[in-house]
């Protein structure tokens, strides 16, 4: 993902991951989604980003398609599908 600018952080109130995780009612759901988003961010950025620093707002269709296939290469199908 070389065309996503590095270190262009959104404020917490505009960060897609922060807003989404905060909208979840269950503590268990928040923990699970945070873990999944951290995994996706780390896989797609080779460890540069986590769930809260990854530039989600800059993703385009081709990025999402690549991200969708990444977990299936490393995780069991049930785990990859949840991500």
N, C-alpha and C positions, 0 to 999 in steps of 0.2 A: 504494500500500500504506500507507494512512494509519493503519490500525489496528494496525500493528506498532510496538511501543514503540521509541523511539530510544535508542541507546546503553545497552542492557541486555546487556552482554557476558557470555558464559559463559567460565569458566576454560578454558584450552587443553585440559585433559584431558576436558572435557565439550563442547567446541565440535565440532559435527558435521563441519564442513569439515576441521578439523585432524585429527580422529580418522580420517576417511575417507581423506584424503590420506596420512597416515602408514601406513595399512594396505596401500597399494599397493606392490608389490614393485619394479616397474620405475621407474627414475628418469625415463624418458620419460613414463610414465603419470602420475606425480606432477606433472610439469611441465604436461602437457596438461590434466589435471583442474583444477589450480590456475588455469590460464589461463581455462578454461571457467567455473569458479565465480566468478572475479573479474569476468568479462564479465556473467554473469547477475546478480550482486549490483549491479554498476554500472548495468546497464540497468533493473533494477526499483526502484532507489533513487535514480535520477537522479544517480549519482555519490557519494552519501553514504557508502555502504559498499563494502568489498571482501570477498573470500571469507572472511576471518577475523573480520570485525566484523559481517557480516550476521547478523541473528537467525534463522538457519535453524530453530532449535528452536521458533519461534513460528509457523511456517507452518501453514496449514490448507489443506484441499482447494482452496478457491476461489483461494488464493494460488498454489498449484502449477499450477492450470489456466491462470492468467494468465501465470505465468512460462514455462510450456511454449510458449505462443504468441508470446512476445516475440522470441526469437531468429529466428523464421521471417520476421519483418518486416524484418530487417536483413541476414541472412546467407543464403548459398546453402543449399538443402535439406540437402545432406550435412553441412554444418557445423552447422546448427541441430539436426539429428537427433542429432548426437554430444553436444551440450550437454544 
